[in-house]
Amino acid sequence: MQTTETTGFTPHTPLVLGMMRLHDHPGLIKPARLADWVAARLDEGLDVFDHADIYGGGECERLFGDALRAHPLLGKKVRIITKAGIVPASQDRSPWKVKHYRAEAGYLKDAIDRALASLAVEKIDTFLIHRPDPLMQVDEVARALERAVSAGKVRQIGVSNFLPEQWRWLAANTELPLACNQSQLSLAHSDPLFDGTLEAHLADGLHWLAWSPLGGGKLADRIPTDVLDRAREETGLDETGLAISWLRQIPGTPVPVLGSMNPDRIHSALHGARYDLPRPIWYRLLEAVRNKAVA
């Protein structure tokens, strides 16, 4: 199985900006306003934006693309991650109306073409299969992804929400290296640090893109006030910064996929991403959220 150092993926990227909730922000849906927001993030050194074909029923990719069409120079500065392979029940065109997965060669090829058109970019930086599909014909999917890369439509590929043996099966059947796995990891979801999943990422050279890094925004409610106040006082970080700093200390330096579009929250996260959290605080926060002492 081939691995990669993912040249150009830049593990130095402190945050990936998740666009899942873009359509929920009325103040940003106009192209000029969204372009200004994107430009402000670029000024902060944040240039990687995470999409998926199902976000907002496709509206999030379209809105982002409208901003890039209105300001073409931005398109040359942003890097796009997007994903495909999930069909929500509401988008199932069969009579069954059931949520299902479509990691199929033709479906993924069409999804890549749709994303390029919607996002108004010449190339997708990183394309991910959104969920493992037990019906995936791996040879056919691998060839479709290889053709997309050779055609210049996609620079590199990865997976999302895959377990180690699932991504290894894909990797074993393609000449393309897998750049990353986007899956859940946070103070509120730390089991992958203790079940071998972390070591699998490290052994196979996959960058970990951590979705829901703030635990749904409810981490502060799970940490005793005295612990949180003491950590804030010692580090100068708020709860967002603490959660991001905690994540970034993990070997391999997982990259948080931040779902918030609030500039203040992004600033706090960026501060945390650049702060080296002392080991005792790291473990005390872990104890607090897990509600049990380190063994």
MOSUL-V320571 format. One line per field, one symbol per residue. phi: phi as a letter, one per 20 degrees, with the letter a starting at -180 (. if undefined). psi: psi as a letter, one per 40 degrees, with the letter a starting at -180 (. if undefined). A space follows every 10 residues. Layout:
# MOSUL-V320571
phi = ???
psi = ???
This chain:
# MOSUL-V320571
phi = .ecbelgnfl ffffbdeedf dgfedgfdff gfffffffff fffendcdcd cbfefmmnff ffffffffff cgfffedecd dbcbpddfgf dfeefflcfb dcedgfffgf fffffgffel cebefcddff bfdfefefff fgffffffff enecebcbcb meegffffff ffdcfefeea cebfaagecd gfecdnfgff gffemefeee elfdmmmdfg fddggfffff ffffdmeeff fffffgffff gnlgdfdeef dfgfffffff fffddefggf fgffffgfff lbfff
psi = hiiiefhedg eehdihhhed edeegdeeeh dddddddddd dddeehehhh iidehffedd dddddddddd gddddedihh hiiiehhide eheiedfhhi iggidddddd ddddddddef idhhdhhihd ihheehgddd dddddddddd eedhdiiaih fiiddddddd deeiehihdi hhihhidege deeeeedddd dddefhihhh ifeefeeedd eehidddddd dddddeiadd dddddddeeh hegihhghei ehdddddddd dddehhhidd ddddddddde fiih.
